[in-house]
């Protein structure tokens, strides 16, 4: 029987994840299983010792009839441990197809939104050594590259939030031992043993020794990834310019002089940032695009929701306007649009006749007559022509009323009433950058 984890051992696992606030607020994703309940127990002890607090978040996925009762039980346990608790409901989950994958994506989106609402910067996730081994095997089977084979990182950022996994070095058995020592029971999710799911099938054949060896392999891949991240981040710093309107210009030397694997990572990172995708493009499509750019063929190309255009001896990368979604936005609301821009409509609902009449979408070929420069002086860098169709445009009852990046507003609409700024983006090197001031990119 493995020993339970005590406060000192958990503090040692949290130390590499610093910094935290003097009185830290932690959010903890808790399903009710042994992994997340052990994490909640340990996080509550850790936070209390530092004058901080914990917010336990449980997603009721609605995939099983008993899920609502289980979420309520988790709330009772959380309150006994001294944590606040919120239940997050997933509306209209799919009943067919890759349900578990869809559930993971929806769960993360709900957790991130709840953290932002609570003003919490740190979300603890309970992935452990056995999960790391399963992740490596699954990604091997899917032909993943270096990023995938490095499996899960102890920390990463998501839309200004830190996702923290302090338990990656611990086997599941030790977490169960920690709960037994504390006299806590947990909830068993039958889907974890359902052979229709890939992970469940893997759990039936993996031994503890297998898990440790596979996790060690993932750690070796993570070391390689860390080295390549530094190389790519340095290359991007020297040879890429990012514009606040969400486009970028690349020096061809970046693509020509880097070794092939690093050049692919750099190019994929730029495409991810400009295209707003959750992951960079990869595989044969990325390799073909890199080869074409290295040949300096002078022909436009598309990949990852981006257009790549020869320009001024380099490559201009812009968002494909046709791939950009339109969404509704209400007065007083702040939201993330196209995974790239944080938009805020700073109006009171009473200020307009139809509060539900606003939408945010790409400018496209919209009629701009009736728009003029905002009355407030703003330093707006020129936007390259090919990037303008994908700019965020605010519409009211189908008429464009604001295009902040062009400093265009309807006469009765003030710039302060609508902000839309480029959000931090994650490149393939896992380094984070914000779009700069646009200097050096020709309009």
N, C-alpha and C positions, 0 to 999 in steps of 0.2 A: 504493500500500500504506500503510495507516494505521500510525502509530508504535506500538510496544508501550507498555504502561503501566508506569511505574517506581514505586519505593517512595514517592517524594515525591508523585507524582500520586495514588496510592491513599490516602496519609495525608490529603491534602486532601479526598478523598471521604468519609473516615471522620470527619473533624473535626466536621461538623454533626450526627453521630449520637452524640456524646458525651453523658453521661459513661460511662466504663468504669472498671473497677477498676484499682488501681495495677499489678497483674500480671494483665491481662485473660484471662479464659477465654472463647473464642468457639466456638460450634458453627457448622458450615458444612454446608448441605445439598448433597451432591455426587452427581450422577447418573453422571458420567463424560463428559458432553458438554463442548464447549469453554467454555460459559458458566460452569458450576459449577467446572470444573477451574481455569480462570483465577482465579476468585474464591478457591478454596482456595490456590493458589500465592501470591496477593497477601496473603491473610489470614495465612498462615504467616509470611511475611516481616514483616508489620506486627506480629504478636503477638511474634515472636522479638525484635524490636528493643525491645520494652517488657517483656521478661522474662515474657511470658505464654505461652499455649498454645492449641492449636486441636483440637477434636474434630470429625472429619469423619463425617457421618451419611449412609448410603446406604440408600435404601428399595428392597428387592427386591420389585417389584410382582407378579412371577410371571405377567405377561401375555405374555411371550415366553420360549421355551425357553432362550435364552442369557442371561437376566437374572441368574441366579445367578453365572455365570462373570464377567459384566461387573462385578457388585458386588465380587467378589473382586479383580479387576484394579484397581478404584478403591482398594481397601484397600492394595494394594502401592504405588500411586503416593502415597497419603496418607502412608504410613510413610516413603517416601523423602523427602518434603517436611518430615518432622518432626511430623506430626499423628497423634494417636490416631484409630482408625477403628472404627465399629460398623456392622453390617448389620442393618437393621430389616425383618423379613419381614411382608408384607401377606397375611394368611390369607384364603383363599376369595374372591378378587376376582371381580367379575361378568364374565360373558363376553358379555353383550348390553346394549343400552341405551347411555346416555351414559357409556361406560367411562372416558374421560379425565377427565370431571368427577368421577366417583366416586374415581378414582385420586388426583386432586389433594386431595380432602378427606381421604382415608385417609392420604395421605403427610404432610399437615400435622399430623394427630392423632398419628401415630407419631413425628414429629420433636419435637413439643411434649412428649410423654411422655418421650422420651429425654433432652431437655434438663433436664426436672425431675429425672430420675433422677441426672443428672450434676451437678446444682447449677449449671447454666449459665443465665444470664439473657438471653443475646444469641444469636439464631439468624440467621445471614447467609443471604440468598437471592440468587440470581444473576440476577434479572430485569434486563433492560437496555433500551436505547432502543427496539429493534425490538419487544420484548415490550409495551412501553408503548403503541406505536402500534397493535398488534394488539388490545390490550385495549380501547382507546378505540373502535375500529371495531366490535368485537363488542358492546360495551355500547350503542352507538348503534343497532345493528340490533335490540337487545332492548328498546329504549325506556327505557333507564335514566335516572334523574334526575341531579341534580348530583353526588351521591356517586359514582355509577357513572362519569360522564363525567370526573371528576377522576382516574380510572384508579388506578394503584397508588401508594401513599404511600411515601416513603423509609423511614418507620418507623411501626409501629403495635404495639399491645399485644395479646396473646392469653393470657388466663389467667395473668397475672403474668410472661409472657415477652415480650421485645422482638423483633419481627421487623424485621430491618434489610435494606434494599436499597441498598447503596452504588453500584451500577453503573447506575442508571436513566438517567443522562445519557450513557452510552457506547454506541456501536453495536456489534453483535456482531462486526463485522470487526476492531475494535480488540482485542477479547478473544482472537480467534484469533491475531492478530499477537503478542500477549503470550505465548501458549503456544509459538508457533514460535520466538520469540527465546530461550525457556528450553529448547528442544529436547524439548518434551512433546507426545505424540500424544493424541488424544481418541477417544471412542467415539461413533459416529453411530447414533442411534436411528431406525430406518426409519419409525416411526410419525409422526415429525416431518414426513415428506414424504407421508404417506398422505392422499389427497384426500378420504377419508371424514370427516376431522376439519376443523372450521371454521378453526382456526388454520393448518393446512397449506395450505388453499386460499388464505387471505389472503397467506401468504408467497410464493406463486407470482406475485402481481400487485403487491405493494408494492415500491416502489423505495426507495433510501436517502433520497432527497429527501422522498418521501411520509412515511417514518418520522419524519424530523426535524420536518416540519410538524405531523404528528398529535401527536407528543410535546409540541410547543410548545402546541398546543390543550389537551391534557390538563393542562399546567402552568397555563394560564390558568383552566381550570375548578377546579383545585386551589386557586388563589388565592381564587376566589369561595367555595369550600367553607370555606377557613380563616376568612374573614370571617364567614360565617354560623355557623360553629362557635362563635365567640366570643359572638355575639349569643344563640344558643340556650343556651350554657352559663350565661351571665349570667341569662337568663330562668328556667332551671331552678333556679338557686341562690336566686332570689327567690320562686318560686311553686310549688315541688315539695318535698314531704317524703317521705323514703324510710325505711321501717321495717326493722329487722334481720330481721324474719320474711319479707321479700321482697315487701312490698306498698308502695304509694305513694299519697299523696293530692295532688291537683292543685287549685290555686286556679283558678277559671274565668277569672280575669283573664289568666292565661298563655295561654289559648286564644283569648280574645276580643280582646285588645289587640295581639298580635303580628301582623305581616303574614302572609298565608296561607302562603307557602312556609316561613317560619320556624316558624309554629305547627304545621305538619305535621311538620317535623323534630323539634320538641320533643316532640310527642305520640308520634311513632314511636319516639323514643329511650326514653321511659318504658315503652312497650309492650315494647320489646326487652329492657329491663332486668328487668321484672317477668315477662315471658313466657319468658325464657331462650332466645330465638331467636338464631341467628347473625347475622341482619340484621334491621333494623326493617321493619315492614310498610310498603307504599307503594301508590301507584296509586289507583284509584277507591274502593276500600274504605276507605282511610285518609281520603280527602277527604270521603266521606259521613259517616264517624264524627265528624270534626272539625265538619262543618256541624251535625250533630245536637247535639253538645255545646255549640256556640255558641248554639243555639236554646234551651238549658236546658229540654229537653223533659221531663226527669225520668224518662226511661225507661232501664232498664239496657241495656247493649250488650256485644257481644263482638267481639274482634279480636286476632289474634296470640297466641292462647293465653291471653288475659286476659279478665276480666269487669270492666266499668266500671259503677260504681254511684253514683247521686247520694247525697251524704252531707255533711251539715253545711255546705251552701252550696257545696260543691266536688264533686270526683269522686274516689272511692276506686277504685284499680286493684289488682285481686288476680289471682293465678294461677288458671286454670281447673283444678280438681283432676282432672277427667276426662282432661286432656291431659298429666298428669305421669306419667313412666315409673317403673316399679319396677325396681330392679337388685339383684343379689347383692353382698354385701360380706363380706369375711372378716376375722377378727381380725388386727390389725396392719396393715390396709390403709387407705390414704388415697385418696380419689377425689373427682371432681367430679360432683355429682348435679344433673340438670336444668339444667346450664350455669350454675347460680346459687349452689350451696352446696358448700363444701368439707367433706367428712365424713371423720372419722377414728375408726376403731374400735380403741381402745387396749386390746385384750385379747390375752392369749397364747392360742394355739390350745388349749393344755392346760386352759384355764380352763372350757371348755364341752365337753359330750359330743359335740355335732355342730358342728364349726367351719364347715361349709358351710350351716348352717341360718339364717344371718342374711340379711336383705334390707332395703333402704331404699326407701321409697315414700311416697306422700301419705297423710296421716292419714285423710282421708275421714270416714266415719261409724263408724270402728272403735270397738269396745267399750273404754272406758278404765277400766272397773272393775279394781281391783287395782293401779292406778297412783296414786302419791302424790308430794308434793313431795320433791325431792332433799334429802338430809341436809346438803348443802353450801349455804351461803348464796349465793344468786345474784341479781343485780339483773336481773330479767326485765321488760321493758316490756310492758304489756298488748297482746295481739294482737287486732285487730278481728275480730269474729265471722265475717264473710264470708271472711277470709283463712285461717281455721284448717283448713279441709278440705285445703288444699294444703301444709300444713306438713310438713317432713320427719319421718317416724316410722320408728324402727328396730324391726323385727320379728324375733323368734326363733321358728322353727317356727310361723309365722303369727300369733303372739300379739304385740301391741305391748309393747315393754319400755322404750322411751324416746321422749319427745317434748320435746327440749331447750327449744324456744321457749315451751312452756307449763310448763316445770320439772316435768314428770311423768315418773316412773321406777318401774319395778317394784321392790319392796322389796329384792331381792337384786342390784340393778343401780345402780352409782354414777355420778353425772354425769361424773366424770373419765374414765370408761371409754368415753364416746362424745361427741365434739365435732362440731358441725355449724354452721358459721358462713357467713353470706352472703359469697360471693366478689365481688371487684370486678367491676362490670358496665360495659359500653360503651354509651353512649347514641348516638343518631343524630348527635349533634354531635361524636362521636369523643372526647369528653372522658370521663375515667374517674372514677367515684365509688364509694364504698362506702355501703351502707345505714347510715343514721344510728341515733340512739338511740330513734327512734320518738316523740319528744316532739312534741306537737301533733296526733297522729293519735288520734282517739277509739277506745276499744275497742268 
